[in-house]
Amino acid sequence: MPRPQGRVLVAQNKKARYNYHLGETVEAGMVLVGTEVKSLRAGRASLTDGFATIDDGEVWLRGVNIPEYKFGTNTNHPVIRNRKLLLHRRQIDKLEREIGNSGRTLVPLSIYFSDGYAKVELAVGTGKKDWDKRQTIAERDANREAQRALATRNKGRH
């Protein structure tokens, strides 16, 4: 069976944009075992508690939940384990410099398949305070109201 071409989304961290001010994003490959890949192809993963760290020049994805493969045997993978991410040395060095500043972390935004290969999209994030979150909600509501007003105004023209 041929691999699907393009980008096939598996999981998305919807709260990341709410909880963090996000900076530059980077795409990284993932080192996985067979049943993890099958579970991801079935669309099963959770990024809610996930984060990435850089240890000894290697990037590790931690706290990401990829459930056991439904049809797996005793060779099934552990649900939550540290998974190595594949990046170029220059990218790792740049990320290490960026998260060296206090209060910054690597946040996984999404897991997807790109031309058949499992990838994770990471962003450098700075945690938001409560007032930042309220401000984000207020801006979103204001934009929604403006779009509604434009829609009703444009409806009257026809």
N, C-alpha and C positions, 0 to 999 in steps of 0.2 A: 504494500500500500504506500503510495507516495506521500511525502510530508506535505502538510498544508503550507502554502506560501504566504508571506506577509506576516502580520502581527495578530496573534490570537490571545486575547486577554484572559488570564486565569483568575487573578485576585487583585483587588485594589484597596489601598488604605485610604478610605474616605476621610477619616478623622485627621490625617496628617496635615492637610491644608488648614484645618480648624485649630489644631494644637500647636503648630509651628509656623514661624516665618521661614519660608523655604528659599534657598539660594539656588545655585547651579545644580543641575541634575546630571547624572552619569549612568550609563548602561553597563551592567556587569553580567558576565556569564556565571553559572552556578555549577558547582560540583555536586552531583546527586547520585543516589543509587537507583537501581531499576524500578523498585516499587514506588519511590518518590515521584519519578517521572510519570508513571502510570496514574498515580493519584492526582498529579497536576493536570494531566490530560483529561481526567474526569471532571476537572474544574473545582477541585477541593483544596483550599488553602486559606489561611487566615493571617493577615499581617498586623493585626491590631496591637500586639505587644512587641512587635519586632523592632530591632535596631541593628546597626552594624558597628563593628569596632575594628581597629587596626592594631594587630599584635605582631611584633617582630617582622614588620614589612609585609604582612599578609592581611587581607580583609576578610572578616568573618561575619556572617549573618546569624544573629542570635534571636531566640524567642519567637521564631516564625513557626506556626503550627501547620504542618502538612499531615493530614490524617492518614492512618494506615490504609493501604490499598485493600479494597473490599474483598477481592479474590486472591489476596496474597496468602502465603502459607507461613510457616515458622520463620521464613527468611524476611518477613516484613521489617521495615525500618522503624526506628524510634520516632515518635510523633514530633517531639521538640528536641532538636539537636543543633549543634553549631555546624553551619554549612560554609565551606570555603567559597569565596567569590573570586572570579578571574578578571583582573584588570591589568593594564600596562603599568610598568614601574613608574612612569611619569605621572600617570593618573593617581596612583597610590600616594606618591610624594606630595602632589598638589592637595589631595584630600586631607592628608595628615597635617599639612600646614594650616588648612582652613579650620579643621576641628581642634587644632591646638589652642585656639582662643577659647576662653571659658564660656560655658553655657551652650556650646554647639555640639551637635550629634549627627550621625548619619542615619537618616530615616528612609526605610523602604517605602516607595510609593505604589509600586505595582509589580506583579509577577506575570510574565507573559511568555509566549513562544514566538520567537522571531525566526522564520524560515526553518522551523523544526527544533531550534535550540532554546532551552529554558534560559530566560534572562530576568534580571531584577533591575528596576529603575530606582536609583538612590538619589537622595538630595541632602545637602547640608542644611540642617534646620536649627533654628534658635527657638527655644520654648516661648510661647506667648503667655502673658499674664492674663488674669481674668478680664481686666478692662480692655485688653487687646481683642479678646474673644467677643466681648460685647460690641466693640467697635466694628468688627468683621460682620457680625449679625446685622447691625444697623446699616452698614453699607450695602449688604446684600438685599435687605428689605427696601432700601431707597432705590436701588437699581431695578428691582422688581416692580415697584410702583411707577417708576419712570417708563418702563417698557409697557406696562398696562395702559398708562395715559397715552403713550404714542400709538398703541394698537387701537384704542377707542377713537382717537383723533383721526387716524388713517381710515378707519371704517366709515366714518361720516362723510368722507370725500367721495366715495364711490357712488 
